[in-house]
Amino acid sequence: MISIILPTFNNQDTISKTILSVKNQKFKFWELIIIDDGSTDNTLRIINNFKKNDSRIKVIHAQHGGAAKARNIGLDAAIGGYIAFIDADDRFDDLFLQSGIEKLKEENADIAIFDFIRIKKNKKYIENVDTNLFECYSACWNKIYKKHLWENIRFPENLVIEDMETVIPVVGRAQKIVKVANSYYHYVNRSNSITNTPSLRSEYQIGIVIKILHDNFSKFNVRYNVKEYSKFINTFLYWHLISVISSRCAREEKIKISKFINKYFVKYKHQLLFQGSYKSMIKKRIIILLIKAHIFSNYS
């Protein structure tokens, strides 16, 4: 059985489609664990209507504590041999679970990884990922995991960034990872999501995030390629620098935070490496030089 973990908070406009995408799965042996994170709208009423008619749907009520805490509650309650995640305004393709389980069984693998469709302003883009540790996409929801990979590891609570430092070590614990073709996760690019809203709080947490990632690598004996790690971390930090420069904070604050973030760049053989093409890497280096010189108006 697959335990699907769904945290929700005030998602009355989207939760029905999300739950229906689970109910419409060709693979029927699942439990859906919905953690209502203290919703104050009609979300809970909608969820309970689904629950009445399907015993596979379980609802857990929680005081509002954020997605990380809600997912951890779901992980603790899961009884399936496999784990999957879905967010409350996203949806599965009808064959998501079936194609993933078939591939896992066929290849005797620990994790199945999917490409996903990014939906942004009513436009759709297919985002291609890989089974490489740093190219699998650091969100938890485009994968199906054997449950044992989540033993003794949980999402850090009270942090704005909580996926990267958890999901990548979990992927690193797998003995074998498979890529599933042509069955997608539909991800809605929310304009008010953490990844799309500049937050000075998140920038000041970057050091904590990277430390947790390192600690998890060490704790679970995850081996990785230093060059690929450099590309991943530097690209992650680059986008946070752009977030700072794009924010409306005062120039003094931009300088302070950009200096803070710059401390965490990884130099591989004394050069900055970034994911993407060679042309893209050069562009990012130039922009970082401009930011280091505090020439914020010209970064773009």
C-alpha positions in Angstrom: 0.0 0.0 0.0 1.1 3.6 -0.7 0.6 6.1 2.0 -0.1 9.5 0.4 0.5 12.5 2.7 -1.5 15.7 2.0 -1.0 18.8 4.2 -3.6 21.5 3.7 -4.4 24.9 5.1 -7.2 27.0 3.8 -7.3 25.4 0.3 -11.1 25.3 -0.2 -10.7 26.4 -3.9 -8.4 23.5 -4.9 -8.6 20.7 -2.4 -11.5 18.9 -4.2 -9.5 18.5 -7.4 -6.5 17.3 -5.5 -8.4 14.6 -3.6 -10.2 13.6 -6.8 -6.9 13.1 -8.5 -6.0 10.6 -5.8 -9.4 8.8 -6.0 -9.1 8.6 -9.8 -5.8 6.6 -9.6 -5.7 3.4 -11.6 -3.8 1.9 -8.7 -6.4 1.5 -5.9 -4.3 0.2 -2.9 -3.6 3.5 -1.1 -4.4 5.5 2.0 -4.7 9.2 1.8 -3.6 10.9 5.0 -4.9 14.5 5.1 -3.4 16.7 7.8 -5.6 19.8 8.2 -3.2 22.4 9.5 -5.8 24.5 11.3 -7.9 25.6 8.3 -10.4 28.5 9.0 -12.3 28.3 5.7 -14.4 25.5 4.2 -11.5 23.1 3.6 -12.3 20.8 6.5 -16.0 20.5 5.5 -15.0 19.5 1.9 -12.5 16.9 3.2 -15.0 15.4 5.6 -17.5 15.0 2.7 -14.9 12.9 0.8 -14.0 11.0 4.0 -17.7 9.9 4.5 -17.6 8.0 1.2 -14.1 6.5 1.2 -12.6 4.6 4.1 -9.1 5.0 2.6 -9.2 8.7 3.4 -7.9 9.6 6.9 -8.1 13.1 8.4 -5.8 14.4 11.2 -6.5 17.7 12.8 -3.5 19.8 13.8 -2.9 23.3 15.1 -1.4 25.5 12.5 2.3 24.7 12.4 3.2 24.7 8.7 3.7 22.2 6.0 6.8 20.6 7.5 5.1 19.8 10.7 2.0 18.5 8.9 4.1 16.2 6.7 5.9 14.9 9.8 2.6 14.0 11.4 1.6 12.2 8.2 4.9 10.3 8.1 4.3 9.2 11.7 0.8 8.0 10.9 1.6 6.2 7.6 1.1 2.4 7.5 1.9 1.7 3.9 5.1 0.2 2.6 5.6 3.2 0.3 5.3 6.9 0.8 4.1 9.6 -1.6 3.3 13.3 -1.1 0.9 15.7 -2.8 0.3 19.4 -2.1 -3.2 20.8 -1.7 -3.5 22.6 -5.0 -1.6 20.1 -7.2 -2.8 16.8 -8.7 -1.6 13.4 -9.9 -1.9 12.1 -13.4 -4.2 9.1 -13.3 -1.3 6.7 -13.8 1.0 8.3 -11.3 0.8 5.6 -8.6 0.5 2.6 -10.9 3.4 3.5 -13.2 5.6 4.2 -10.2 4.8 1.0 -8.3 5.2 -1.1 -11.5 8.6 0.5 -12.2 9.7 0.0 -8.6 8.7 -3.7 -8.6 10.2 -4.3 -12.0 13.5 -2.8 -11.2 13.6 -3.8 -7.5 14.2 -0.1 -6.7 13.8 2.1 -3.6 12.6 5.4 -5.2 10.7 6.2 -8.4 11.2 9.7 -9.7 8.9 11.6 -12.1 9.2 14.6 -14.4 6.5 17.1 -13.5 4.3 19.6 -15.2 4.7 23.2 -13.9 1.5 25.2 -14.3 2.2 28.9 -14.2 -0.3 31.6 -15.2 -2.4 29.0 -17.1 0.7 27.9 -19.1 2.2 24.4 -18.8 5.9 23.4 -18.9 7.3 19.9 -18.5 10.2 20.0 -16.1 12.7 17.2 -16.7 14.5 15.7 -13.8 17.1 13.0 -13.4 18.0 10.2 -10.9 21.2 12.0 -10.0 21.2 13.1 -6.3 21.4 16.8 -7.2 19.2 16.7 -10.3 16.1 14.8 -8.9 14.4 18.1 -7.9 14.5 18.7 -4.2 10.7 18.8 -3.6 9.2 15.7 -1.9 6.2 15.3 -4.2 7.6 14.1 -7.6 8.7 10.8 -6.1 7.5 7.5 -4.6 9.7 6.1 -1.8 10.0 2.9 0.1 9.0 3.8 3.6 12.2 2.6 5.3 14.1 5.5 3.7 12.2 7.9 6.0 13.3 6.1 9.2 14.9 8.6 11.6 14.6 11.6 9.3 11.9 14.3 9.3 11.4 17.7 7.8 12.8 20.5 10.0 10.0 22.5 11.5 10.0 26.3 11.9 12.1 26.8 8.8 11.0 28.5 5.7 13.1 26.2 3.5 12.4 22.6 4.6 12.5 20.3 1.5 16.0 20.4 0.3 17.9 19.4 3.4 15.6 16.4 3.9 14.6 15.1 0.5 18.1 15.0 -0.9 19.6 12.9 1.9 16.5 10.6 1.7 17.2 10.1 -2.0 20.9 9.5 -1.1 19.9 6.6 1.2 18.4 4.7 -1.7 20.3 1.8 -3.2 18.6 2.0 -6.5 16.6 4.9 -8.1 14.4 4.6 -11.2 13.0 7.3 -13.5 9.3 6.9 -14.6 8.4 8.1 -18.1 5.2 9.8 -19.2 3.2 9.9 -15.9 3.3 13.4 -14.4 2.8 15.3 -11.3 1.0 18.6 -11.9 2.5 21.3 -9.9 0.8 24.7 -9.6 3.4 27.5 -9.4 1.8 29.6 -6.7 2.6 33.3 -6.8 2.4 33.4 -3.0 4.5 30.3 -2.3 7.7 30.3 -0.4 9.8 29.7 -3.6 8.1 32.7 -5.3 7.9 35.2 -2.4 11.1 37.0 -1.4 11.5 36.5 2.3 14.4 38.0 4.3 13.7 35.4 7.0 14.4 32.6 4.5 17.7 34.2 3.5 18.9 34.4 7.1 18.1 30.7 7.5 20.3 29.6 4.6 23.2 28.7 6.9 21.0 26.5 9.0 19.6 24.7 5.9 23.1 23.9 4.6 24.3 22.7 8.0 21.2 20.4 8.3 22.0 19.1 4.8 25.6 18.4 5.8 24.6 16.7 9.1 22.1 14.5 7.3 24.8 13.5 4.7 27.0 12.5 7.6 24.4 10.8 9.7 23.2 8.6 6.9 26.6 8.1 5.2 25.5 9.7 1.9 28.2 9.9 -0.6 28.2 12.6 -3.2 30.2 14.1 -6.0 31.8 17.4 -4.8 31.6 19.1 -8.2 27.9 18.3 -8.6 27.3 19.4 -5.0 29.1 22.7 -5.7 26.8 23.3 -8.8 23.7 22.5 -6.8 24.5 24.6 -3.7 25.8 27.6 -5.8 22.7 27.6 -8.0 20.4 27.4 -4.9 22.3 30.4 -3.4 22.3 32.3 -6.6 18.5 32.3 -6.8 18.3 33.5 -3.2 20.6 36.3 -4.0 18.3 37.3 -6.8 15.4 37.1 -4.4 17.2 39.6 -2.1 18.1 42.0 -4.8 14.5 41.9 -6.1 13.0 42.5 -2.7 11.9 46.0 -1.6 14.3 46.1 1.4 16.7 49.0 1.9 20.0 49.1 0.1 21.8 48.5 3.4 19.8 45.4 4.1 20.5 44.1 0.6 24.2 44.5 1.1 24.0 42.8 4.5 22.1 39.8 3.3 24.0 39.4 0.1 27.3 39.4 2.1 25.8 36.7 4.3 24.7 34.5 1.4 28.0 34.9 -0.4 29.8 33.2 2.6 28.1 29.9 1.6 29.1 29.6 -2.0 31.2 26.5 -2.7 34.4 27.0 -4.7 35.4 23.9 -6.6 39.0 24.3 -7.8 38.8 28.0 -7.0 35.9 28.7 -9.3 32.2 29.0 -8.9 30.2 26.3 -10.7 26.5 26.5 -11.5 23.9 24.1 -13.0 23.0 24.8 -16.6 24.8 25.6 -19.8 28.3 27.1 -19.9 26.8 30.4 -21.1 24.4 30.4 -18.2 27.2 29.7 -15.7 29.3 32.7 -17.0 26.2 34.9 -16.8 25.6 33.9 -13.2 29.3 34.6 -12.3 29.0 38.1 -13.8 25.8 38.8 -11.9 27.4 37.7 -8.6 30.4 40.0 -9.3 27.9 42.9 -9.8 26.1 42.0 -6.6 29.4 41.7 -4.6 30.2 45.2 -5.8 26.7 46.3 -4.6 25.7 47.3 -8.2 22.1 46.1 -7.7 20.5 48.2 -10.4 22.5 46.4 -13.1 22.2 42.8 -12.0 19.5 41.8 -14.6 
